[in-house]
Amino acid sequence: MRLAEELRFGPGGLVPAVLQDHESLEVLIVAFMNAEAVERTQDTGLVHLWSRSRQELWLKGETSGRLQHVVEIRPNCEMDSLLVLVCQDLPGACHTGHSSCYYRRVTAQGLEETSPPLFDPKRIYRDLPSVESVRELLDAYAWLRDQPVVPESGTSRLLHGEGPDPLSRLREEWEEFFGVLDGTHVHSGFDEDALLELYQALYWTCMYQVLHGLGDADAAHAQLTDGYNSGVDPRQALAQALGSENTSEQLRGLWYSWGSGCRAAGLRAAAAVERDLDELRAKPYMVAYFKGGGPAAA
C-alpha cells in the first residue's frame, strides 16, 4: 500500500505524526510529514519528517545518530494523522537529551522534569549553547522586566516600554551582519565583527521574546539548533521569518535564523550566549538575580 496516496494532508500538505516507542509506548515526539516524508519513511524503514521552520525533508537522528527504525505505521480513522511505532538506535529522542520531548509536567509551581536526560547534548551539539544557558539568559531578562525600572539600565527601560522597536533593530543588526559576510561591513576583522553583530541580533531577539512573553527556552534552543545544523542561508531564513505576520512564527524563525547565521559565519553560537550572560552578571542591578538563585530571587 502506498500510504501517501491515501492520506488526507492538511494545510501546507502536512499530517501530524506521533512517534512512539514500540515497547514502552512512550510518546517520543510529535512532528509533521509531507507526502515525500511518508514515502521515504515507508521505502527506507527510517523515520523522515518535514521541518516547517527549515522547509525541508530531514532524517530523524541524522545529526545525533539516534535514528528511528519503523516497526509499524497506524493512520487514524480520518486518515489525516499518523501513529508511528519505532525502535531507536540510541536512547534519547529529544534534542535536550531526554528520552521524550514530553519530559516535563505542569505543577502549581511551574514545569517539573519527570526524568533526567539520557545523554549530554553538549557532546552532540558542541558548538551550540546548552538549553540551560539559553534558559538562564531569557529568565534573567524576564526577571529584569518584572522588576521596577532601573533608570541607569537601557535594557530595563526597554523592557518597560521605553525604547526602540526590537524588530526594527533586528533588521538593522542583520543587515550589518550580512555586510560582514559580504566584506562590506568591516571594523575589527571578520570573526570579531561577526560575533558582535550576532551578539546584537541575539540581544534583540531576546528582547522581542521577553517583551511579548512568547515561547520558552526549550523552543528557542530547538530552533537555533535546527538553524545551525541546517546549512540554510541566513538571508533566506530571515526573509521567511520576517515575512510572517504571526508573532510566534516570527520568533521561531528569528531563533532559527540566528542559528543559521552562526553556522554561516563559522562561529560558535555558544560564544554569543556566554558573552551576553557574562555582561549581565557584571551589572550591579543584576546581582540580586544571579546571587539569589535565578527566578527565585523575584
N, C-alpha and C positions, 0 to 999 in steps of 0.2 A: 504493500500500500504506500502510495506517495502522499504522506500526511499533509504536506504543504498545499496540495491541491484541494484538500477537503476542509481546511481551516477557514474560519471567518476572521480575517485580520481587521483590526480596529484602526483608529487614527494613526497615520504615519506608516500604515502597513505592518503593524506590530501586534503580537499577542503576548500577554504576561506568561512567564514561565517560572513555576515554583520548583526549585531544585531541592531534593530531599534525599537524605542518606537511606539507602535501600535496606539497611539492617536496623539502625536505631530509629529510623523515621524522623530524625531531627530535620527541621527545615533549615537548609544551609543559606540560601539566598533567594531573593525574588528578583528576576531580571526580565528582559524582553528579547523576543526573537522575531525576525522578519522571515520571509519565505526562504531566503538563502541560508539563514542560520538553521532553520528547521531541516533543510535538505542536507547541509553539511553535517549536522548532528546525526541524522539518520545514516548518511553514507559512511562517515568515519567512526561512529560509535563514541565520539568525544563531544562534549557539550560545546557548542558555538553559540554566541549571543550577539545581539546588536547593541552597540553603545549609542545611546541617544545624545550624549554630550560630544562624542567624537564623530558621530555619524559614520561609523564603520563597523564591519564584522570583526569579532575578536574571539579567539580561542581561550576559554576559561582556563586559567592556570598556566598560560604560556610564559609569563614572566616569573612566577613563583615556583613553577614545577609541580603545582598541585592540580594536575589535570583531572577532569571528572569523566569517568567512563560510564556510558549509558547502560543501565540494567533494563529499564522499562520506561516507555512513554505512555502517559494516560491523558487524553484530551477530556475536557469536561463535557457536560451534556449539551451545551450550546456550541461546542466546537470553537470557542473563542478564547480558551486559555489552556495551558498545559501543566501537568504534574510530571516531572522527570525524576525518576529514581536513579541514583548514581552511586558509584563506588569511586572514591577519591584516592589518588596515589599517595598523598601525604596528608596528615591532619592539618586542619585549619583552612576553612573556606573563605574567611573574611580577611580583607587586607590589613586589619588590625592584629591578626594573629589568632583570633578566636575561631572556635570550631564552626560557628554560625554568625551571620550578620546580626542575629537576634540574641545577643549575649547580655542585654540589659532589660531590666523590668522597671516599671513605673511604681514608685512608692510615694508616700506623703512627703518625704524629704527630697525627692528628685529621682534621678536614674541610678539604679544599683546593678552592678555587674553580677551575673548569676554564675559565671565560670571564668577561670583565668585563661589568658592566651596560651596557645599551644606552640607558638613559635615567635621569635623576636623579629618583628617586621623590619627593624633597622638592619638586620643582616640580609634581608631580601631587597630592601629599598635603601641602600646605603647612602645615596646622595639626597635622600628625602628627609624632611623633618619628621619627628615622631608625632603620633596623634596627640601625645601628652603635651608636647611643646606648642602645637597649634592651639590646643585647648587652653593652655596657660596664657597664651597671648590674647586670645579672644576674651577669656574670662577677666583678664586684667583690664582690658578696655571697657568691658561691660561694667566692672566694678567702678571704674572712674566715671562712667556715665551716670551711675546711680548715686554718686556722692554729690554734695554741694559743689558748685562750680569753684574751681581753683583759678583765681584771676591770672596768675603768672603762667598758667599752662594753656597753650594754644589748643592742645588736644582736648582738654577739659571743656574749654569754651565751645569748641566744635561739637563735642558730644552733647552740649546743652543748646544746640541750635544756633550758635554764633560762629559763622564761618562759611567758607565756600562749599558749593555742592560737590560731594565726593566723586560723583560720576563725571563731572566736568574735569576735575583734577586728574581722575584716572585717564581720561582721554589724552590729556596733556603729557602725563608721565609715559604712557605707552608710545606716543609719537616720538618722544625723546629716546626711548629705548630702541625703537625701530631705527632711529637715526644712528644710534651706537652700532647696531648690526650692519647698517649700510656704510658706516665710516664717515657720515656727515655730521655727527654729533660727538665731538671729541674734547675731553678735558684732561684726564689724568692717565689715560690708557684704557684699552678695551675692557679688561677684567674689572677694574675699579669702577669705570663708568657704567658697565652693565649691571654690576652689583648695586650701585647707587640707584639706578633707575628702577630695578626690580624691587629694591627695598622700598622705594617710594610707592610703587604700584601695590606692594603688599600692604603698606600702611593705609592707603586709601581704600583698598578692598576691605580691610578690617573695619574702617570707619563706616563704609557702606553697609556692611553686615550688621554691625552693632547698632547703628542708628535706626535700622529697620527692624531689628530684633528677629532676623531670619536665620534659619538653619542652625547647625551646631558644628562643633569641631570635627566630629567624625565625617560628616558630609563634606566639609571643606577639605579635609585631608584626602578623602576618597577622590574628589575631583582634581586636586592638584597632582595626586599620584597618577591618575589616568592621563592627565595632560602631559606630565613629564615622560611617561612611558610611551606616549602615542607617536611621537615624532612629527606631529601635525605642526604646520607653520603657525606661529602665534598670531600672525596677522589674520589668518583665516579663522582661527579660534575666537579672537577678539571681535571680529566683524559679526560672527554668529551670535556671540553673547550680547553685544550692544544692539543687535538687530531685533532682539526680543522685546516685547512690550510688557512681559511678565517679570516682575522684580525678582521672584525666586529663581526663575530660569536665568536671568541676567547674572545673579550671584553665583549660581553653579558654573556658568560659563566663564565668569571672571576668575574663579579659582582654577578652572581647567586651563585658561589662557595663561595664568601665572606659572603653572607647572610647565606648560609647553615653552614659555619664554625662557625659563631657567635652562631647559634642555637645549634650546636653540643657541643660547649663549655659552653652553658648556660649563655652566656654573652649578654649584651645589645649592639646591633650594633650601637646604637646612641652614646655610650660612646667613641668608637674609632673615630668617625667623630668629636665629640665635642673636643676630645683631640687634633686632628690634627689642627682644627680651632684655638684652644687656643694657640697652639705653633706658628702658623702663625701670629696671632695677636700680639704676643710678639716680632716678628722680626722687627728691626728698618727699614729695607728696604721695609717692607710691610705696614708701617704707611700710606703712600700716598694712597694705595688701600683702606684700611679699613676706614680711615677718610675722604677719598674723595668720598665716596658713591659707592664703588664697581667698576664694569666695567666702569662706567662713569669717573673714575679717570684717565683712559688711555687717 
